[in-house]
Amino acid sequence: MTTTVLPTGTALPPATVLPPSVAVAPDDSWLGPWPASTRPAPHGDLTVGGVSLTEAADRFGTPVYLLDEDEIRARCHAYREAFPEAEIHYAAKAFLCRAMAHWAAEEGLGLDVCSRGELELAVTTGFPTEHMILHGNAKSPDELEAALRLGVGRIVIDSPAEIARIAALVPHGSRQKVLLRIAPGIAAGAHPAIRTGTVDQKFGLASTDGTAQLAVARVLEQPRLELVGLHCHLGSQITSVKPFVQAVRRMVGMMSWARQAHGVVLPELDLGGGHGIAYRPGEEALDLRTLAVRVQAELRASCATVDLPVPKLLLEPGRAIVGPAGVAVYRVLSVKHGGEGSGATGAAARHTFVAVDGGMSDNPRPALYGVRYSPRLIGREASAELRPAHVVGRHCEAGDIIASGVPLPADIRPGDLLAVPASGAYQVSMASGYNLVGRPPVVAVTGGSARLLVRRESLADVRSRDVGL
């Protein structure tokens, strides 16, 4: 399997910077970011999982998010196949619903959760808690108590304060398995806001100033805590194998230190996730099998160098499993031609703004990280030439932009449907109630059938939460 990601060092413009309008030639490479089951259909439609996107929009309304169940299962299987000796834990923060937890369990994956809400929802599916890992840089006492009560397999300690706090909550006569999250001082990721392996951010314990070393000693002093390994997570949308190989070396060095200083051999190493995906056609690919070969080879070599047993490897992919399986469908509400920019020849060119019925309330990522998507017209044949347009949301923010400078037919009009691939991760899971716009539904598609997984948030839901009058 191949996952596609932005090249290292790609500059991401601010969400409000719009490129000039210039003529765009048709491009037949558009299928790159779409689920593998995507097929052209009559009248300009597309099918995903055998389901017509236009019919799904008519049935469930818009905006609507579709998840290709077979794509998700295939990506789970690919990780299991690439890392046969490792434990793979799906990162629930990318997207979680009961069906998603059920699919992960059936495909043999564990679950990485980072809130009581994620924990409780997974538990209601019958997901085995011993195969869960609890994360979070600021876990509440309530979350820790629930994790211990429900029997979560491992808790990742993210700060020195958590050591005594967790130990105090463990019942007498019991021991809780814990991992220490280390910040190895590696900068990786497509945007500074999602680089979490450096020592100047909120996650983990720095290995460069003695903080992590002191934490190891403190955990080992707690009879109710069992330190089973180390954890690191370098960031998101990482485009190169090199940072992961570098992380293996540094983490094995830390494990070697633990043995020398305390006589303890740690049996597990968790490298987190951060494996990027394609959001637009033509973006550089990261081959999962290459990642697996390089990481596992480096782990064996690094351990041999310091005469350590090879620890069990754990990985926590989220976006790389669910992101490419998702498609968002919006309806165009208005088309506006206005404003002037500088064209490729220096001549003035007018911007085209295509406003849809969703936006930053269901997908804040463009506004937060400058991410760009590749919307496509569906539901009718278009004979007009392709010209760049800026697809914008419905919200009262200038930064509410879904995609800028994307090729759309010059006759795009209200009522048209736009489908956006690579929409499975960090969209619905980060959705908000901005402008009191309800969150969209999530629909599973497979074998030509569609079923509702998460219903649309209704006006009744909005009213029922407001109890102050």
Secondary structure as UniProt FT lines:
FT   STRAND          2..4
FT   TURN            8..9
FT   TURN            15..16
FT   TURN            28..33
FT   TURN            36..37
FT   STRAND          39..41
FT   HELIX           42..44
FT   STRAND          45..48
FT   TURN            49..50
FT   STRAND          51..52
FT   HELIX           53..60
FT   STRAND          64..68
FT   HELIX           69..82
FT   TURN            84..85
FT   STRAND          87..91
FT   HELIX           92..94
FT   HELIX           98..106
FT   TURN            107..108
FT   STRAND          110..113
FT   HELIX           116..124
FT   TURN            125..126
FT   HELIX           129..131
FT   STRAND          132..134
FT   HELIX           141..150
FT   STRAND          154..157
FT   HELIX           160..169
FT   TURN            172..173
FT   STRAND          176..183
FT   HELIX           192..194
FT   STRAND          205..206
FT   HELIX           211..220
FT   TURN            223..224
FT   STRAND          225..231
FT   HELIX           242..262
FT   STRAND          268..270
FT   TURN            281..282
FT   STRAND          285..287
FT   HELIX           288..305
FT   TURN            306..307
FT   STRAND          312..315
FT   HELIX           319..322
FT   HELIX           323..325
FT   STRAND          326..342
FT   TURN            344..345
FT   STRAND          348..356
FT   TURN            360..362
FT   HELIX           365..369
FT   STRAND          376..378
FT   STRAND          386..392
FT   TURN            398..399
FT   STRAND          401..409
FT   TURN            410..411
FT   TURN            414..415
FT   STRAND          417..420
FT   HELIX           428..430
FT   HELIX           434..436
FT   STRAND          442..446
FT   TURN            447..448
FT   STRAND          449..454
FT   HELIX           459..465
//
